[in-house]
Amino acid sequence: MIDDELLLKKRFKELASRSRNKGIWVFSDFLSTAQQGVLLSMRLPYSFELQGGYEGAERKIACFGSESDCGYEAVPDFVCIKIEPVAQKFADELTHRDFFGSVMALGLKREVLGDIIVYDNCGYLFCKEEISAYIRENLNSVKRTTVSCTEVASPPVESVALPDISEVIIASERLDALVAAVYNLSRSTAKELIEQGRVSVNSVVTLRADLVIEEHDTVSVRGSGRFIFEGVLRKTKKDRLRAAVRIYK
């Protein structure tokens, strides 16, 4: 694990240096939230931004450079593919797992794939531009449903809207209290997850159960999902806090 992190940091430094030396935007592969956390923790003396194709994307590409240094706006090297049943009337009900499994069955590496959004029984896959043609030519079915694949500019706006606000009761704005409330866990279990390095805040892994979460922070719990903390709404009669969160399903 340590060796993997060292190699990842070395790779980020190489990409950043190439951008600075050549005066061009340089892009990484798609990064998991943990890998994004490694990049954010490095505090590189180079400009970069993270893009995943839509607000709230989980997997993102690191774009090294800046518009002022490169002289043009970054255009990340990924596209969006719409995976659509040929005959929607007779199609299976398709889930994220169905789309993901079919795409991975093509023998692709995870790092060339971004998020998959499922909307109206269609899948919208973000992937590196270099493998788009391969996917469109070879992905013919998902589950038992025949599909067609076409590049689109972006998923439908309504498909990438933020999750609705839910309310939870918490003792405080500590990280362990929020994780426990959102995922219906005991505080001790939530604390264990945090101490095991399975929880990140704004893509950075933290081992602090007592970390105070700020409004609009995104918390990811490996194996459970992620949520956005939208702040405290009011106190309850028992002097606890009623908080607003947006939970990704």
Number of C-alpha atoms within 10 A of each C-alpha: 6 7 8 9 13 12 12 15 17 12 13 20 18 13 20 24 16 16 23 19 9 11 16 18 25 22 23 19 19 26 23 17 21 19 19 21 18 19 21 16 13 11 9 12 8 13 15 19 14 19 21 20 23 15 10 16 16 20 23 26 25 23 23 25 27 20 13 9 14 16 12 12 11 18 11 19 15 23 20 23 25 23 26 22 22 15 12 15 7 10 17 15 12 19 17 16 13 15 23 16 13 15 21 12 10 12 8 13 9 14 16 19 25 25 21 24 20 20 16 11 17 21 26 26 26 27 25 19 16 12 14 20 13 12 18 17 11 12 18 18 19 24 16 10 18 18 20 19 23 15 16 13 10 16 22 13 8 8 12 17 11 13 14 10 14 13 16 17 18 22 15 17 19 16 25 27 24 27 27 18 18 18 14 11 15 14 17 13 13 24 21 16 18 23 15 12 15 18 30 21 21 16 22 20 24 18 18 15 21 14 14 14 21 16 14 14 16 21 23 24 19 15 8 13 13 22 22 24 22 19 17 19 12 13 14 11 7 7 10 13 20 17 23 20 23 19 19 14 8
